[in-house]
């Protein structure tokens, strides 16, 4: 199996000093797992985004650190909530000869007549499934054709999914993956409207000042950095 290759550099910068890396379009990361002590590295953000889009968190990536290639799976990607930039990632090194437990995302495809022709709402009950397999058997996602959902009584379960060779599913076969919810009737909509029709004149208004919770300080961030580094 051909793996996507991502390049990294060994890193000695720690803690708050890694802010400069992020400002330069890089970010700190750590490798751990099979046959390796936790190792700090630096990753190019744009290169990572392309690799992450191709591999997700369920296929093996070749992480090249100074010429030494490590088969890894990307885990625990952290992002800045303001700009969505990747700020940190963990890489779990795996043994390609031993089976591992992992999660593979489920991707819904196709058209459900219960949705298109009957006005129903598609409900995805399961976003991913747990599997056991060799690392190279992992796939980016598993597709689920919702064309089987023709009525509101139809349900696609884990047992109905076509699983690639070499992958053993751990998630119970009876777990629901997708179904279609019928549209609300006019009576149901009217009942919902009545439930929220509150007399605002009866709502008590208070101006009592409450104690504000203590603001989160830098200590929490320092602990997180220490854990990651």
Legacy VTK file of the C-alpha trace (Angstrom):
# vtk DataFile Version 3.0
C-alpha trace
ASCII
DATASET POLYDATA
POINTS 229 float
0.000 0.000 0.000
1.304 3.461 -0.944
1.316 5.928 1.940
1.175 9.708 1.834
4.502 11.166 2.978
4.709 14.129 5.342
8.023 15.762 6.223
8.921 16.957 9.713
11.908 18.360 11.560
13.176 17.541 15.039
12.172 20.220 17.548
13.823 21.553 20.687
11.586 24.607 21.155
8.969 24.041 23.875
6.075 25.724 25.648
5.242 29.336 24.813
8.217 29.576 22.464
6.292 27.466 19.959
4.058 30.491 19.294
6.717 31.788 16.912
6.557 28.521 14.975
2.837 28.998 14.462
3.375 32.580 13.344
5.815 31.260 10.711
3.301 28.822 9.236
4.513 25.827 11.244
3.219 24.057 14.334
4.575 21.726 17.043
3.717 18.030 17.099
4.756 14.854 18.896
5.361 11.257 17.782
4.817 8.346 20.157
3.896 4.675 20.037
5.527 1.528 18.728
9.326 1.439 18.959
9.867 5.099 19.729
10.194 7.407 22.709
7.939 10.471 22.570
9.645 12.773 20.070
8.948 16.455 19.464
8.801 17.623 15.840
7.853 20.645 13.769
5.372 20.387 10.874
4.604 22.728 7.977
0.931 23.687 8.353
0.032 23.745 4.651
1.712 20.400 3.983
-0.128 18.905 6.939
-3.511 20.181 5.749
-3.033 18.446 2.377
-1.913 15.216 4.039
-4.750 15.308 6.560
-7.314 15.813 3.787
-5.973 12.758 1.972
-5.444 10.427 4.926
-7.761 11.613 7.692
-7.276 9.836 11.007
-7.787 6.320 9.710
-4.973 5.624 7.245
-1.219 5.300 7.624
1.062 8.244 6.829
4.827 8.035 6.346
6.252 10.729 8.619
9.767 11.546 7.418
11.857 13.074 10.198
15.321 13.899 8.902
15.388 10.894 6.596
13.948 8.427 9.115
10.469 7.345 8.054
7.874 6.443 10.689
4.530 4.783 9.798
2.024 6.810 11.814
-1.659 7.579 12.181
-2.687 11.195 12.798
-4.549 11.670 16.086
-5.710 14.492 18.350
-5.487 17.444 15.959
-5.910 20.740 17.815
-7.053 23.973 16.160
-7.225 27.650 17.031
-10.952 28.364 17.621
-10.623 31.855 16.119
-9.012 31.078 12.760
-9.231 27.246 12.642
-5.456 26.974 12.115
-3.906 23.695 13.243
-1.911 24.383 16.407
-0.777 20.890 17.457
-1.083 17.258 16.424
-0.147 13.842 17.749
1.246 11.096 15.525
0.839 7.512 16.747
3.566 5.244 15.378
2.237 1.775 14.496
3.648 -1.696 13.881
2.574 -2.583 10.347
2.684 -6.305 11.200
0.195 -6.129 14.082
-3.538 -5.464 14.078
-4.811 -2.302 15.747
-8.192 -0.974 16.798
-9.284 2.154 14.982
-12.315 4.161 13.906
-13.265 4.618 10.261
-15.705 7.401 9.267
-18.920 6.489 7.444
-19.722 8.526 4.333
-23.344 8.566 3.163
-23.846 8.552 -0.607
-26.763 8.190 -2.992
-30.345 9.433 -2.883
-33.118 8.220 -0.596
-36.592 8.255 -2.122
-38.020 8.678 1.384
-36.197 12.005 1.508
-36.532 13.128 -2.111
-40.101 12.041 -2.840
-41.694 11.891 0.610
-40.161 14.963 2.264
-38.446 13.064 5.060
-35.348 14.119 6.982
-32.231 11.985 6.778
-30.884 10.966 10.196
-27.331 9.644 10.500
-27.137 7.786 13.806
-23.535 6.615 13.460
-20.642 8.754 12.231
-17.978 6.033 12.306
-17.423 2.376 13.149
-14.792 0.698 15.305
-12.655 -1.872 13.526
-9.752 -4.256 14.051
-7.231 -4.771 11.258
-3.652 -4.397 10.102
-2.709 -0.713 9.676
-2.341 -1.021 5.901
-5.905 -2.350 5.610
-7.330 0.905 6.983
-9.248 3.168 4.593
-10.070 6.876 4.623
-13.816 6.186 4.923
-16.484 3.583 4.200
-19.379 4.576 1.938
-22.985 3.786 2.783
-25.591 4.000 -0.003
-28.794 5.507 1.389
-30.810 4.463 -1.681
-31.996 1.567 0.488
-34.016 4.042 2.558
-37.225 3.985 0.521
-39.743 4.328 3.350
-39.816 5.773 6.865
-39.617 2.244 8.257
-36.324 1.420 6.548
-33.134 1.438 8.604
-29.567 0.842 7.473
-27.591 -1.003 10.143
-23.919 -1.852 10.555
-24.640 -5.357 9.247
-25.827 -3.823 5.952
-22.543 -2.018 5.236
-20.091 -3.411 2.692
-16.785 -3.714 4.555
-13.426 -3.787 2.683
-11.383 -6.982 2.849
-9.102 -7.410 5.825
-11.220 -5.331 8.194
-13.086 -6.814 11.161
-15.922 -4.671 12.533
-16.123 -4.308 16.309
-19.211 -2.079 16.415
-22.360 -4.204 17.043
-23.976 -5.301 13.773
-27.427 -4.213 14.954
-26.463 -0.563 15.534
-28.413 1.817 13.310
-26.419 3.871 10.814
-29.081 5.871 8.980
-32.836 6.248 8.688
-35.398 8.792 7.510
-37.687 10.732 9.815
-41.121 11.624 8.407
-42.038 15.317 8.116
-44.001 16.834 10.972
-47.758 17.067 10.534
-49.582 20.395 10.799
-50.964 19.273 14.172
-47.461 18.550 15.491
-46.184 21.926 14.293
-49.156 23.681 15.929
-48.479 21.829 19.197
-44.849 22.954 19.157
-45.877 26.563 18.519
-48.308 26.398 21.431
-45.634 25.042 23.744
-43.386 28.084 23.220
-46.180 30.656 23.284
-45.301 32.114 26.659
-46.763 35.237 28.237
-43.614 37.351 28.526
-45.370 39.635 31.015
-45.176 36.807 33.555
-41.419 36.406 33.207
-39.675 37.726 36.286
-36.763 40.038 35.567
-33.954 40.265 38.065
-31.036 42.647 38.133
-29.239 40.897 40.963
-25.536 40.741 40.255
-24.130 37.246 40.431
-20.577 36.293 41.162
-18.726 35.726 37.920
-16.758 32.505 37.542
-13.048 32.818 37.800
-11.410 33.443 34.464
-9.262 30.702 33.037
-5.660 31.710 33.415
-2.441 30.669 31.786
-1.928 27.747 34.163
-4.337 25.546 32.218
-2.569 26.339 28.965
0.805 25.636 30.513
-0.403 22.240 31.738
-1.693 21.423 28.270
1.616 22.412 26.693
3.504 20.380 29.252
1.349 17.356 28.537
1.878 17.662 24.796
5.566 18.399 24.980
LINES 1 230
229 0 1 2 3 4 5 6 7 8 9 10 11 12 13 14 15 16 17 18 19 20 21 22 23 24 25 26 27 28 29 30 31 32 33 34 35 36 37 38 39 40 41 42 43 44 45 46 47 48 49 50 51 52 53 54 55 56 57 58 59 60 61 62 63 64 65 66 67 68 69 70 71 72 73 74 75 76 77 78 79 80 81 82 83 84 85 86 87 88 89 90 91 92 93 94 95 96 97 98 99 100 101 102 103 104 105 106 107 108 109 110 111 112 113 114 115 116 117 118 119 120 121 122 123 124 125 126 127 128 129 130 131 132 133 134 135 136 137 138 139 140 141 142 143 144 145 146 147 148 149 150 151 152 153 154 155 156 157 158 159 160 161 162 163 164 165 166 167 168 169 170 171 172 173 174 175 176 177 178 179 180 181 182 183 184 185 186 187 188 189 190 191 192 193 194 195 196 197 198 199 200 201 202 203 204 205 206 207 208 209 210 211 212 213 214 215 216 217 218 219 220 221 222 223 224 225 226 227 228
